[in-house]
Amino acid sequence: MQKTWSDLDHYIESHLIPQDVRLQQAIDNTDQHGLSNHLAVAPNQGMLLQMLIQMNNAKRVLEIGTFAAYSTLWLARALPKDGYLLTIEGRDSHAAVAQENIRNAKMDVNIDLHIGMATDVLNALPQNTPPFDFIFIDADKGSYPTYLELALQFSHTGSIIVLDNVIRAGDIIDPSNNKPSITGIREMFEALKDHPKLLSCTALQTVGSKGHDGLAIAIVK
């Protein structure tokens, strides 16, 4: 099935995803540095993020987990010129490639890359930091419950929160799998359930070039 899923992703991309030299440069540069683009979102997933931002007229975006900034560029594409994107990456080696990709893309919007643990970076922000309209979480899965609560602290009514990689090929319902990455996602699902600060939320399974996974989407009350 994996070949079929990948072929269908390529079919979607060939018909619906426009070519963008900035995105391709990021992919090529990431490859040249020996990092796997498999860790980044697929192009059709990037377009989904872009559309969610556009549908909600978001101007301020927070990304937890930059990797090599491929998803960052998708998020930035959706923002107006006076938009702002704060992206946080914990690994120095990933952040160095991300900074190259951001610099090479020459986006019109302000992309602010911070290096460090997301909890430290966010807790160090000034108290008068304006809330974010859209928050994308794609970092270490064991910390998803913490990242969710931090995201809520920096959101407002109507903010959209998207958490990536929350299905893990079904491992989350395997009772024998107690890896930190899996237990973190399970705890995230428990936190999302009837959360007093959320208007509504759901999760969707996805299959494609990235395999079998999924994402959760929540709207802040």
C-alpha positions as CSV (number, residue, x, y, z in Angstrom):
1,M,0.0,0.0,0.0
2,Q,2.9,2.4,0.6
3,K,3.7,2.7,-3.1
4,T,0.0,3.4,-3.9
5,W,-0.2,6.1,-1.1
6,S,3.0,7.7,-2.4
7,D,1.9,7.6,-6.0
8,L,-1.4,9.2,-5.0
9,D,0.4,12.0,-3.1
10,H,2.5,12.6,-6.2
11,Y,-0.7,12.7,-8.3
12,I,-2.3,15.3,-6.0
13,E,0.9,17.4,-6.0
14,S,1.2,17.3,-9.8
15,H,-2.4,18.6,-10.2
16,L,-3.0,20.9,-7.2
17,I,0.3,22.0,-5.6
18,P,2.0,24.9,-7.5
19,Q,5.7,24.9,-8.1
20,D,7.6,27.2,-5.8
21,V,11.4,27.5,-6.3
22,R,11.8,28.5,-2.7
23,L,10.3,25.3,-1.4
24,Q,12.4,23.2,-3.8
25,Q,15.5,25.0,-2.8
26,A,14.8,24.1,0.8
27,I,14.3,20.4,-0.1
28,D,17.5,20.3,-2.1
29,N,19.6,22.1,0.5
30,T,18.2,19.8,3.2
31,D,19.3,16.8,1.2
32,Q,22.7,18.3,0.6
33,H,23.2,18.6,4.4
34,G,22.3,14.9,4.8
35,L,19.0,15.5,6.6
36,S,16.0,13.4,5.6
37,N,13.1,15.4,4.1
38,H,10.9,12.5,5.3
39,L,10.8,14.3,8.6
40,A,9.2,17.3,7.0
41,V,5.5,17.7,6.0
42,A,4.5,16.5,2.5
43,P,3.7,19.2,0.0
44,N,-0.1,18.5,0.2
45,Q,0.1,18.8,3.9
46,G,2.0,22.0,3.6
47,M,-0.8,23.3,1.4
48,L,-3.3,22.3,4.0
49,L,-1.5,24.4,6.6
50,Q,-1.3,27.3,4.2
51,M,-5.1,27.1,3.5
52,L,-6.0,26.9,7.2
53,I,-4.0,30.1,7.8
54,Q,-5.6,31.8,4.8
55,M,-9.1,30.8,5.8
56,N,-8.7,32.3,9.2
57,N,-6.9,35.5,8.0
58,A,-4.0,34.7,10.5
59,K,-1.2,37.2,10.8
60,R,0.7,35.8,13.7
61,V,1.9,32.2,13.6
62,L,3.8,30.0,16.1
63,E,5.6,26.9,15.0
64,I,7.0,24.5,17.6
65,G,9.5,22.3,15.7
66,T,11.2,23.9,12.7
67,F,13.4,21.0,11.5
68,A,14.9,22.4,8.3
69,A,12.1,25.0,7.8
70,Y,10.2,23.4,4.9
71,S,7.0,23.6,6.9
72,T,8.0,27.1,8.0
73,L,8.1,28.3,4.4
74,W,4.6,26.9,3.8
75,L,3.3,28.8,6.8
76,A,5.1,32.0,5.8
77,R,3.6,31.7,2.2
78,A,0.2,32.2,3.7
79,L,0.9,35.3,5.7
80,P,0.5,38.9,4.6
81,K,3.6,41.1,4.4
82,D,3.0,42.5,7.9
83,G,2.7,39.0,9.3
84,Y,5.0,37.4,11.9
85,L,6.1,33.8,12.3
86,L,8.0,32.6,15.4
87,T,9.5,29.2,14.8
88,I,11.4,27.2,17.5
89,E,13.9,24.4,16.9
90,G,15.8,22.6,19.7
91,R,18.6,21.1,17.7
92,D,21.5,23.3,16.6
93,S,22.3,21.2,13.5
94,H,18.7,21.4,12.3
95,A,18.4,25.1,13.1
96,A,21.5,25.9,11.1
97,V,20.0,24.3,8.0
98,A,16.7,25.9,8.7
99,Q,18.3,29.3,8.9
100,E,20.0,28.7,5.5
101,N,16.7,27.7,4.0
102,I,14.9,30.7,5.4
103,R,17.6,33.1,4.3
104,N,17.6,31.6,0.8
105,A,13.9,31.8,0.4
106,K,13.8,35.6,1.0
107,M,10.2,35.6,2.2
108,D,8.5,39.0,2.5
109,V,7.2,38.2,6.0
110,N,9.2,38.3,9.3
111,I,10.4,34.8,10.2
112,D,11.9,34.7,13.6
113,L,13.9,31.5,14.3
114,H,14.7,30.8,18.0
115,I,17.0,28.0,19.0
116,G,16.3,26.1,22.2
117,M,13.8,24.1,24.0
118,A,10.3,25.3,23.2
119,T,9.3,25.5,26.9
120,D,12.3,27.7,27.6
121,V,11.8,30.0,24.6
122,L,8.1,30.5,25.2
123,N,8.4,31.0,28.9
124,A,11.1,33.6,28.2
125,L,8.8,35.7,25.9
126,P,7.7,39.1,27.3
127,Q,4.5,39.1,29.2
128,N,3.0,41.5,26.7
129,T,3.6,39.2,23.7
130,P,0.5,39.3,21.5
131,P,-1.3,35.9,21.1
132,F,-0.9,33.8,18.0
133,D,-3.7,33.2,15.5
134,F,-2.3,29.8,14.3
135,I,-0.1,27.4,16.0
136,F,1.6,24.3,14.4
137,I,3.2,21.7,16.7
138,D,5.5,19.2,15.1
139,A,8.3,18.4,17.6
140,D,9.1,15.7,20.2
141,K,5.9,13.8,20.7
142,G,6.6,13.0,24.4
143,S,6.2,16.7,25.1
144,Y,2.9,17.2,23.2
145,P,0.9,17.6,26.4
146,T,3.2,20.4,27.6
147,Y,3.3,22.0,24.1
148,L,-0.5,22.0,24.0
149,E,-0.8,23.9,27.3
150,L,1.8,26.4,26.2
151,A,0.1,26.9,22.9
152,L,-3.1,27.7,24.8
153,Q,-1.3,30.2,26.9
154,F,-0.3,32.1,23.7
155,S,-3.6,31.8,21.9
156,H,-6.9,33.8,21.8
157,T,-10.5,32.9,21.0
158,G,-10.6,31.5,17.5
159,S,-6.9,30.5,17.4
160,I,-6.2,27.3,15.5
161,I,-3.9,24.7,16.9
162,V,-2.6,21.8,14.7
163,L,-0.6,18.9,16.1
164,D,1.2,16.7,13.6
165,N,2.1,13.0,13.7
166,V,-0.5,11.9,16.3
167,I,-1.5,8.4,14.9
168,R,2.0,6.9,14.4
169,A,0.8,4.0,12.2
170,G,-1.7,3.0,14.9
171,D,0.9,2.6,17.6
172,I,-1.1,4.8,19.9
173,I,-3.7,2.1,20.4
174,D,-1.2,-0.7,21.0
175,P,-1.3,-1.3,24.7
176,S,2.2,-2.9,24.7
177,N,3.8,0.2,23.2
178,N,4.8,2.5,26.0
179,K,7.5,4.5,24.3
180,P,7.6,8.2,25.6
181,S,6.6,9.4,22.1
182,I,3.5,7.2,22.2
183,T,2.5,7.8,25.8
184,G,3.0,11.6,25.1
185,I,0.5,11.4,22.3
186,R,-2.0,9.4,24.4
187,E,-1.7,12.0,27.1
188,M,-2.3,14.7,24.5
189,F,-5.6,13.0,23.4
190,E,-6.7,12.8,27.0
191,A,-5.9,16.5,27.4
192,L,-7.8,17.5,24.3
193,K,-10.9,15.5,25.5
194,D,-13.4,18.0,27.0
195,H,-10.6,20.6,27.4
196,P,-12.2,23.7,29.0
197,K,-10.3,26.1,26.8
198,L,-11.2,24.4,23.5
199,L,-14.3,25.1,21.4
200,S,-13.9,21.9,19.4
201,C,-11.3,19.5,18.2
202,T,-10.8,16.4,16.2
203,A,-8.1,14.2,14.7
204,L,-7.7,12.7,11.2
205,Q,-5.8,9.7,10.0
206,T,-3.6,10.4,6.9
207,V,-1.9,8.1,4.5
208,G,0.6,9.1,1.8
209,S,4.2,9.5,1.1
210,K,4.9,9.9,4.8
211,G,3.2,6.6,5.6
212,H,0.2,6.2,8.0
213,D,-0.1,9.0,10.5
214,G,-2.5,11.8,11.2
215,L,-3.0,15.3,12.7
216,A,-5.2,16.8,15.4
217,I,-6.9,20.2,14.9
218,A,-8.3,22.3,17.7
219,I,-10.1,25.7,17.9
220,V,-9.6,27.8,21.0
221,K,-12.7,28.8,22.9
